[in-house]
């Protein structure tokens, strides 16, 4: 998980968010199920396109490249059900992009204002998690990180396997950089390693931590 910067609110939300929210909440208050039209207005193509841009088409939680495996879900950071935050149903700061596995994990119904999940738009995940090899580990004593890791199942087997593959692919490049004596070639290899943990790369947090742990001079954002 990495820190993410929110982009400008799409114009369709600037124009319609208040009205859409009122209609959605009115249905819930009346004990009625919102129609499909009302319930899915946040799935507008311009909203999704902006979310894909700000997340680099990655799941904000596990950093998987979403379009490698699915279309990706527009995700409510805080649930929109009547027992949580229906008032944030189309609030721009509450919308993001998540993979199907993270979006449909136990997170969908989790709502605890006293122990909220780590929010990569507000929190810096590096202050809450340690990436140890392919595993995402909460910093000892950090209850929010512990709950986030377990609710989202951030160490589910397919993720650990794919993170391991990324580490192995970078390992050869790191070995070449370590052994290289020619300064020009070494500089080229160094830039390639910096590129491997760029924000748009899959599992960039894992790779950044792996390189840092092995003596590579990572650049802090």
N, C-alpha and C positions, 0 to 999 in steps of 0.2 A: 504494500500500500504506500502511495506517495501523496504528498501535498499537492492539491489541485487549485488552480485559479479559476474563479467563475467568470464566464464571458458575459457580454452585454445581453440583457433580457430581450428575447425575440419580440418583435413588434406585435405579433398576434396576442401575446400575453399582456403587453402594455395596454392594449385596447380592450381585451375581453376578460382578464383574470378575475376582476371583482364580480362581474355578472355571473360568470361560470361558477365561481365559488358559492355565491348566494344560492344559485339553483341547486347545486349539489348538496349543500348543507340543509336546504329546505326540505329536500326529499328525505334525508336521514332523520331530521327532526320530526317529520310527519310519519315516521315508521315505514316509509316506502323505499323500495329498491330503486335507485336511479336507473333510468333507461341506459341502454348501451351508448347512445349518443352522448348523454350527459356524463356518463362514467368514464369515457375514454377520450375526452377532448384534449387532454395533455399529450396524446399520441400524434399530434399534428406533425407533418413532415419537417417543417421549418424548426420546430422545437427539437426534434430528434437530431437534425443535422447540426445544430449548434452544440448539443450535448456530445455528439460524436467528435466534434472539433475540439472541445475543451478537454475531453478525456483521452484524446488520441485513439479513439475507437477501442479503448481498453475498459474492462470492468474496473470501477473505482476501488473495489475491495480486494480482489485477488490479482489484478493486473493481467488477466488473460486477454489476448486479442480476441474480442468478441466475434468478429466476422469470420474468424477461422472455424468457428463451430456453430454459430447461430446468428440470428438477426439482432439479438440484444434487446433487453427490456428497458423501457424508461422506468426508472426506479424512484420511489418516494423514500427519501432518507428517513423521515418519520412517517409511520403508516397513516393512510388516509381514512381508515375505518372510523366508525362513529365513537369508538372507545379510545381513540388516540387523537390525531390532529386532522380532522376533516377540513378545518379552515385552511390547511396548507395544501389542499388538493391540487391546485395549479400554481402554488407559490414557486417562483423561479428558483429561489435558494433551496427549495426542498426537492428539486428534480435533478436526477443524474442518470447515468447509464450503468447498468450492471449486467453481468452474465446471468443466464437462466438459473444456474446452480446457486449462486449467491442470492439472487433476488427471491428465489422460491425456497430458500432454506428456512430455518426457524425465525429469521429476521422479519419475515412478512408480518408476523403478529407481535413481534417484540416491541414493547413500548414501556420504558421506565425512565421518567425524567430525572430520577435520583441516580441512575446508573446508565446514562445513554451510551450507545455504541460510538466508537471513534468515527468522527466525521472528517474525511480528508480535505474538505473545503475550509473547515474551521480549525481543526486540530492538525498539528504536525505529527504524522504517524511515526516519524523517527524518534519522537520523545516518548513513545508508548510501546514500540515493538523493537526487538532485536531479530535481524535476519541471520540465523545460524545455519550456514549451508542452505539447503532447500527448505528449511523449516522456518515458520514465522512464530516467534516466541514472545509472549508478553514480558515486559520488563517486570522483574519480581516486585510484588506488592501493588501493581497497577491493576485494580479490579476491572476498570473499563476495558483495558486491553485484553484481559483474560476472557471476559464475557464476549467481546467482539470476536476474538479468535475462535471461540467455541460455537457461538451462534452461527457464524458465517462458514464454519468448517474450513478455515483457511489452510489447514494441513490435510485436506482430503487427498487420498492416494493419487488421483490423476494429476493434481497440482504439484505434489512433491516430485512425481516422476518428470513432469515437464520442466520444473525448475532445475532439477538435476541435469537434464539434457542441456539446458542453457548454460549451466556452470561448466559442464564438460566442453562445450563448444568454445567458451571463452578461455578455458584453461590453456589450450594450445597456443593461443595468441599471447597470453600472459607469459608463458614460458619463452616464447620467441623474443618478446620485449625484454625480459630479464637477461637473456644471454647475448643480445645484440650488442656489438661493439661499435658499429658504424653509427655515428650520431644522427646522420640524416635519416637512415632507415629506422633507427630507434624512435625518432620523433614521429615518423609516419605510423609506426606501430602504436605509439602512445596515444595518438589521436584516434586511431581505430578502437582502442580500448575505452577511451572516453565516450565514443559514440555508442558503445555497447550498453551503457547505463543511461542513455538519453531518455527523456521523459516518454517519448513515443515508443520505446522498446518494450517488448513483453517482459514482465518480471524484472524491470529495471532496478527496483529496490534490492532484490536478491543479488543481482550482479554487482551493484554498487558496494554492498556490504562484503561480498566475496573478494572483490578487488582490494578494498580497504584493509581487510583482514590479512591480505597477503602482500602488503607493503606497497601497493600501487597508489600514487598520489592523486586520489580522486578529487574532483572539484565540487565543493559544496555550493548548492544553489542559493 
